[in-house]
């Protein structure tokens, strides 16, 4: 299978999230015949457009990194160029130590270049602890290390608990003391290996960023919500001749003696020259167990975090919110919500859809937390309103509320994640005509998923450059302000 684009080549893509759709789109543009099989009744995966009080909103991820080309380029290719829209405000806050405080600048995923960068967020003792970094002996980090563990050893736990944790938690819904620095903050990992001091490493990152200053916004959204992206990609896939079949769970995947693949989906059996598996790790493990048991075992070990998004709509009359896009909440402060987005202030198109309606959303749930997500929707709305009142003084009754649960929505990247991904790909590569992609490999953001999809397509055609680059240097997923 070359996947270079002859019409006779048939590729089955399992999964119609943004990874699977991006893979299908790339395959079709190269001339392959493509069938996408999706178990659920819709495309898009974690990207979900919705509506509240007559206003279009995102009920899943709401922004994408604009400083990486993959997602923005895909959006343009499928006709959304004029719909790309940066946040109306890039300022956010952190709700900690009893007050909303401006989000510090001059840090890399919460790790500062100087103690002064975190003034106002940390205590005097916490700031003094950062100053000790320059005099500490070098900390060897080896092949990988947990972000929280390393940063706490260099700068103190307060930096981790008050800033690194809420920022990483917003991306992964995980525990900073378990998350891999190599996989989750690769630029910091590389710099830390080259410097004796962590703050010096951060200043080096900042100096290089300044020297290579990029113009334009760091993040972007899409008018109507980034949930429009998979819909537009799916429409383009169909226009290019691809088939997308929903409610079609794949139950079997076998490689025939001929080298072709036999894909079973319910009562339907498809014959394919190649297969791209673009589903979450548990489903991928089940599909690969027969043909790639070692890869399946590695995928079965990938953990996931669950979370819920609570979207609330209010009448604007008499409503006063703090400025900015919202706020993050460190777990150490003992609150229930972990973030809130002032969606009508963050996205101009939401404010324009109905100037009389204000939309906010909160998020709850971190890795290992089960009790909060077992609560009824009404309880999650109540605790969100309670925390919003404590943080901002907002005491109005919402016009409408929506709770969206993402069970097992976010893959975790613990120490050693990069090595697991390399092993998975090594096992998969033993089977010609098979590739994998998705959020569990090279980054959880939209650009990472698209990059993973493109690398999988290239791999089928014999080009391993993309896979090698991603395995060595995953796509860092940043936090888009607040409430991701």
C-alpha positions in Angstrom: 0.0 0.0 0.0 1.5 3.3 -1.0 -1.3 5.7 -0.2 0.1 8.0 -2.8 -3.2 8.4 -4.4 -4.3 6.0 -7.1 -8.1 5.7 -7.2 -7.9 1.9 -6.8 -6.4 2.1 -3.3 -9.0 1.9 -0.6 -8.2 3.2 3.0 -10.6 2.7 5.9 -10.3 5.3 8.7 -11.7 4.1 12.0 -13.0 7.1 13.9 -14.5 10.5 12.8 -13.0 12.7 15.4 -10.8 15.6 14.1 -7.9 13.1 13.8 -9.8 10.7 11.6 -11.4 13.4 9.5 -8.0 15.1 9.0 -6.5 11.8 7.9 -9.4 11.1 5.5 -9.1 14.6 4.0 -5.3 14.2 3.4 -5.8 10.8 1.8 -8.5 12.0 -0.5 -6.5 15.0 -1.7 -3.8 12.4 -2.7 -6.3 10.5 -4.7 -7.1 7.5 -2.5 -10.6 6.1 -2.0 -11.6 6.5 1.6 -14.3 5.2 3.9 -14.6 6.6 7.4 -16.4 4.5 10.0 -17.7 6.2 13.2 -19.3 4.3 16.1 -21.4 7.3 17.3 -24.2 9.2 15.6 -22.1 12.2 14.7 -18.6 13.4 13.6 -16.3 15.6 15.6 -15.4 13.7 18.7 -14.4 16.2 21.5 -15.3 19.1 19.2 -19.0 19.7 19.7 -21.0 22.7 18.5 -24.2 23.6 20.5 -26.6 26.3 21.5 -27.8 28.0 24.7 -30.5 30.7 25.0 -30.4 31.0 21.2 -26.6 31.6 21.0 -24.2 29.2 19.3 -21.5 28.0 21.6 -18.9 25.2 21.9 -19.7 22.4 24.2 -16.2 20.9 23.9 -12.9 22.5 23.1 -13.3 26.2 22.2 -10.0 27.3 20.8 -6.9 26.1 18.9 -3.3 27.1 18.9 -2.7 29.5 16.0 1.1 29.5 16.3 1.1 25.9 14.9 0.1 25.7 11.2 -1.8 22.3 11.1 -5.2 23.2 12.4 -5.4 26.7 10.9 -4.3 25.4 7.5 -6.9 22.6 7.6 -9.6 25.2 8.5 -8.6 27.3 5.5 -8.5 24.3 3.2 -12.2 23.5 4.1 -13.5 27.0 3.6 -13.3 28.5 7.1 -10.6 31.1 6.4 -13.0 34.0 6.8 -14.4 32.5 10.0 -11.2 32.3 11.9 -11.4 34.7 14.8 -8.9 35.4 17.6 -10.1 35.9 21.2 -11.5 39.4 21.8 -9.3 39.5 25.0 -6.2 37.6 25.9 -6.2 38.6 29.6 -7.2 36.1 32.2 -7.1 35.7 36.0 -6.3 33.1 38.6 -8.6 32.7 41.5 -6.2 31.9 44.4 -5.6 32.9 48.0 -9.1 34.3 48.2 -9.0 36.7 45.3 -9.0 37.0 41.5 -5.5 38.0 40.5 -4.1 38.9 37.1 -2.6 35.9 35.3 1.2 36.4 35.5 3.2 36.9 32.3 6.8 35.9 31.8 6.4 32.2 32.4 6.5 29.0 30.5 3.4 26.9 31.4 3.6 28.5 34.9 7.3 28.2 35.3 8.8 31.7 35.7 12.1 33.2 34.5 12.3 35.4 37.6 10.5 35.5 41.0 9.1 38.9 40.1 7.0 37.4 37.3 4.8 35.7 39.9 4.5 38.6 42.3 0.9 38.9 43.5 0.1 35.2 43.0 2.7 33.6 45.3 3.3 34.5 48.9 6.5 36.2 49.9 7.9 32.9 51.1 7.1 31.3 47.7 8.8 34.2 45.8 11.9 33.9 48.1 12.0 30.1 47.3 12.2 30.8 43.6 15.3 33.0 44.2 17.2 30.0 45.6 17.1 28.2 42.2 20.2 29.9 40.9 22.3 28.6 43.8 21.1 25.0 43.7 23.2 22.2 42.2 22.1 20.9 38.8 19.2 18.5 38.8 19.6 15.7 36.4 16.3 14.8 34.6 17.3 11.8 32.7 15.1 10.5 30.0 11.9 12.1 31.4 10.6 13.6 34.7 7.3 14.7 36.1 6.8 18.5 35.6 5.6 19.1 39.1 8.3 17.0 40.7 11.1 18.8 38.9 9.7 22.3 39.2 9.0 21.8 42.9 12.5 20.6 43.5 14.0 23.7 41.8 11.5 26.5 42.7 9.3 25.1 45.5 5.8 23.5 45.6 4.0 26.9 45.7 4.9 27.6 42.0 3.5 24.2 41.1 0.4 24.3 43.3 -0.6 27.9 42.4 0.2 28.2 38.7 1.7 25.1 37.0 -1.1 22.8 38.3 -4.0 24.9 37.1 -2.4 25.6 33.7 -1.5 21.9 33.1 -4.8 20.8 34.6 -6.7 23.0 32.1 -5.0 21.1 29.2 -5.0 17.5 30.6 -7.3 17.6 33.6 -4.3 15.8 35.1 -1.9 15.9 38.1 1.2 18.1 37.5 3.1 15.8 39.8 2.5 12.9 37.4 2.5 14.6 34.0 5.6 14.1 31.8 7.7 17.2 31.1 9.1 15.6 28.0 5.7 15.0 26.4 3.6 17.9 27.9 6.2 20.7 28.0 8.9 19.6 25.5 10.5 23.0 25.1 11.0 23.3 28.9 12.4 19.7 29.0 14.9 20.5 26.3 16.0 23.8 27.9 16.3 22.2 31.4 18.7 19.6 30.0 21.0 22.4 28.8 21.0 24.6 31.9 22.0 24.2 35.5 19.2 26.6 36.7 15.6 26.2 35.8 14.9 30.0 35.8 17.9 30.4 33.5 16.4 27.8 31.2 13.1 29.7 31.1 14.8 32.9 30.3 16.6 31.2 27.4 13.3 30.0 26.0 11.9 33.5 26.3 15.0 35.1 24.7 14.7 32.7 21.7 11.0 33.4 21.4 11.7 37.1 21.4 14.4 36.6 18.7 11.9 34.6 16.6 8.9 36.8 17.4 5.8 35.6 15.7 3.1 38.0 14.8 -0.6 37.4 15.2 -2.6 35.8 18.0 -1.4 32.8 19.9 -4.8 31.2 19.8 -7.8 31.4 17.5 -11.4 30.3 17.4 -13.9 29.9 14.7 -17.0 32.1 14.3 -19.8 29.8 15.5 -17.4 27.7 17.5 -14.5 25.4 16.7 -17.1 22.6 16.7 -17.7 23.8 13.1 -14.3 22.6 12.0 -15.0 18.8 11.9 -18.4 19.5 10.2 -16.6 21.5 7.5 -13.9 18.8 7.2 -16.5 16.1 6.9 -18.4 18.1 4.2 -15.1 18.5 2.3 -14.4 14.7 2.7 -17.8 13.9 1.1 -17.3 16.5 -1.6 -14.0 14.8 -2.5 -15.8 11.5 -2.8 -15.2 10.0 0.6 -17.8 8.0 2.5 -18.5 8.8 6.2 -20.7 6.2 7.9 -21.9 7.0 11.4 -23.5 4.4 13.8 -21.0 2.0 12.4 -18.8 0.6 15.2 -15.8 -1.5 14.0 -15.8 -4.8 15.8 -13.0 -6.6 13.9 -9.8 -5.9 12.2 -7.8 -8.7 10.5 -4.9 -8.7 8.0 -5.5 -11.3 5.3 -2.8 -13.4 3.7 -3.1 -11.2 0.6 -1.9 -8.2 2.6 -5.4 -6.6 2.5 -7.3 -5.7 5.6 -10.7 -7.1 6.5 -12.7 -4.6 8.5 -15.9 -5.8 10.2 -18.5 -3.2 11.3 -21.6 -4.9 12.4 -23.0 -7.0 9.6 -20.9 -5.1 7.1 -17.4 -6.3 6.0 -15.0 -4.0 4.1 -11.9 -4.9 2.2 -9.1 -2.3 2.5 -5.6 -1.8 1.3 -4.8 0.1 4.5 -6.4 1.1 7.8 -5.9 4.2 10.0 -7.1 3.7 13.5 -8.1 7.1 14.9 -10.0 6.2 18.0 -9.1 6.6 21.7 -6.7 4.2 23.3 -9.2 1.7 24.8 -11.0 1.3 21.5 -7.8 1.1 19.6 -6.5 -1.5 21.9 -9.6 -3.7 21.3 -9.2 -3.4 17.6 -5.5 -4.2 17.5 -5.5 -7.0 20.0 -5.6 -9.8 17.3 -3.0 -8.4 14.9 -0.8 -6.2 17.1 -1.1 -7.6 20.7 2.0 -5.7 21.9 0.6 -2.4 20.7 -2.8 -3.2 22.2 -1.2 -3.9 25.6 0.6 -0.5 25.5 -2.6 1.2 24.5 -4.6 -0.5 27.3 -2.3 1.1 29.8 -3.1 4.7 28.7 -5.2 6.4 31.4 -7.9 9.0 30.8 -9.4 11.8 32.8 -13.1 12.7 32.8 -14.6 16.1 33.1 -17.8 18.1 32.7 -18.4 21.5 31.2 -21.3 23.6 32.6 -22.5 26.3 30.2 -24.7 29.1 31.7 -26.6 31.9 29.9 -27.6 35.1 31.7 -29.5 38.3 30.8 -26.9 41.1 30.4 -29.0 43.8 32.2 -27.4 44.6 35.5 -24.7 41.9 35.0 -21.1 43.0 35.9 -18.2 40.6 35.4 -14.5 41.2 35.9 -12.6 42.0 32.7 -10.9 39.4 30.7 -11.6 35.9 29.3 -12.1 34.2 32.6 -10.0 32.5 35.4 -8.3 29.4 36.4 -8.5 27.8 39.9 -5.6 25.9 41.6 -6.8 22.6 43.2 -4.9 23.6 46.4 -7.5 26.3 47.1 -10.2 23.6 47.5 -12.8 24.9 45.1 -15.0 22.6 43.0 -14.6 24.3 39.6 -11.2 24.3 38.0 -11.8 27.2 35.6 -14.4 29.5 34.2 -14.6 31.2 30.7 -16.5 34.4 30.2 -17.4 33.2 26.7 -19.2 36.4 25.7 -16.1 38.5 26.6 -13.6 36.0 25.1 -15.3 35.5 21.7 -16.7 38.5 19.8 -19.0 36.4 17.7 -20.9 35.1 20.9 -21.5 38.7 22.1 -22.7 39.7 18.6 -25.2 36.8 18.3 -27.3 38.3 21.0 -26.1 41.4 22.8 -28.7 40.8 25.6 -27.3 37.4 26.6 -24.1 36.7 28.4 -22.6 33.2 28.2 -20.2 31.7 30.8 -18.9 28.3 31.3 -17.1 26.4 34.0 -15.3 23.1 34.1 -15.1 20.4 36.8 -13.2 17.1 37.1 -9.5 16.1 37.2 -7.7 12.8 36.9 -8.7 10.6 39.8 -11.7 12.7 40.8 -14.8 10.6 40.6 -17.1 12.0 43.3 -17.8 15.4 41.7 -18.6 13.8 38.3 -21.2 11.5 39.9 -23.3 14.4 40.9 -26.5 15.2 39.0 -26.5 18.0 36.4 -28.5 20.3 38.8 -25.8 19.8 41.5 -23.0 20.7 39.0 -24.9 23.8 38.0 -25.4 24.7 41.7 -21.7 24.3 42.7 -20.7 26.3 39.6 -23.0 29.1 40.5 -21.7 29.0 44.1 -18.1 29.2 43.0 -18.8 32.0 40.4 -20.6 34.0 43.1 -17.6 33.6 45.5 -15.1 34.5 42.8 -16.9 37.3 40.9 -20.0 38.3 42.9 -22.3 37.0 40.2 -25.6 36.1 41.9 -28.1 36.3 39.1 -30.3 33.4 38.0 -29.3 32.0 34.7 -31.7 32.0 31.7 -30.6 28.5 30.7 -27.9 26.0 31.7 -26.3 23.0 30.0 -24.1 20.3 31.4 -21.8 18.4 28.9 -20.0 15.4 30.3 -16.8 14.1 28.7 -16.3 10.7 30.2 -12.8 9.5 29.6 -12.2 12.6 27.5 -8.6 13.5 28.0 -5.6 11.0 27.7 -3.0 11.3 30.4 0.7 11.8 29.6 2.6 10.4 32.6 6.4 10.1 32.9 7.6 7.8 30.1 4.7 8.6 27.8 7.0 9.3 24.9 8.6 5.9 25.2 5.2 4.2 25.2 4.2 6.0 22.1 7.5 5.0 20.4 6.8 1.3 21.3 3.2 1.5 20.0 4.4 2.8 16.7 7.2 0.3 16.5 4.7 -2.6 16.9 2.2 -1.0 14.5 5.0 -0.5 11.9 5.5 -4.3 11.7 2.1 -4.5 9.9 2.2 -2.9 6.4 -0.9 -0.8 5.7 -1.6 0.1 9.3 -1.2 3.4 11.1 -2.6 5.1 14.2 -3.3 8.7 15.2 -5.1 10.7 17.8 -4.8 12.7 21.0 -3.2 9.8 23.0 0.1 10.1 21.0 1.6 13.4 20.3 -0.4 16.1 22.1 -4.1 16.7 23.0 -4.7 19.9 21.2 -6.3 20.3 17.7 -3.0 21.0 15.9 -1.4 17.9 17.5 -4.3 15.7 16.4 -4.1 17.0 12.8 -0.3 16.6 12.8 -0.7 13.0 14.1 -3.3 12.3 11.3 -1.0 13.7 8.6 2.0 11.7 9.9 -0.2 8.5 9.8 -1.1 9.1 6.2 2.5 9.8 5.3 3.5 6.6 7.1 1.2 4.6 4.8 3.0 6.0 1.9 6.4 5.1 3.2 7.3 8.5 4.5 8.3 8.2 8.2 9.6 11.7 8.6 6.4 13.0 10.3 6.2 10.1 12.7 9.8 10.5 13.7 9.5 14.2 14.3 6.4 13.8 16.4 7.8 10.9 18.4 11.0 12.9 19.1 9.2 16.3 19.6 5.5 16.2 20.4 3.3 19.2 19.9 3.0 21.2 23.0 -0.6 21.9 24.0 -1.0 25.3 25.7 -3.8 26.6 27.7 -6.1 29.0 25.8 -6.7 31.5 28.6 -9.2 30.0 30.9 -11.8 27.3 31.0 -10.6 25.0 28.2 
